[in-house]
Amino acid sequence: MKIEDLNDWVGRTLEPSPWLRLDQARISAFADCTSDHQFIHLDAERVARETPFPATIAHGFLTLSLSVHLESPDLSDLEDLGFVINYGLDKLRFINPVPADSRVRVHSTLAEVRSRGAGRVVIRLDKHMEIEGQEKPAWVAQQLFMLIPQES
């Protein structure tokens, strides 16, 4: 499939990403990276004492940043793709905390394809992150990517 064929996929629900376990080591590393050391992410004993959460919880922006890694395998079939640029978000809502050691995956629907000239397109994916065993997603978002074709 080529980038220009994506117009035929508008409205299509893509194959979900593989599952990923969000362990405490990853949460702690993200805390160090971002200097966000709030106890709800790091201190299991205090979380048990002072919050309704069953465990420490992942940072919302950690879960969102994983959406690029947790992309649908369907999008790996673009044979003329050179590279992808994260183009931003139109909407984002964090709905449900992700407890440490949860498994998550991302569901995507290709909502829009916009030409930007020279073979480039911006796609909008309507996404949500599923938390295994929970009814409500971690977040819902409209995520934008610019697809740049390979140079001939």
Sequence and secondary structure as in RCSB ss.txt:
>XXXX:A:sequence
MKIEDLNDWVGRTLEPSPWLRLDQARISAFADCTSDHQFIHLDAERVARETPFPATIAHGFLTLSLSVHLESPDL
SDLEDLGFVINYGLDKLRFINPVPADSRVRVHSTLAEVRSRGAGRVVIRLDKHMEIEGQEKPAWVAQQLFMLIPQ
ES
>XXXX:A:secstr
  GGGGGGGTT B      EEE HHHHHHHHHHHT   HHHH HHHHHHHSS SS B  HHHHHHHHHHT  GGG
GG TTEEEEEEEEEEEEEE S  BTTEEEEEEEEEEEEEE STT EEEEEEEEEEETT SS SEEEEEEEEEEE 
  
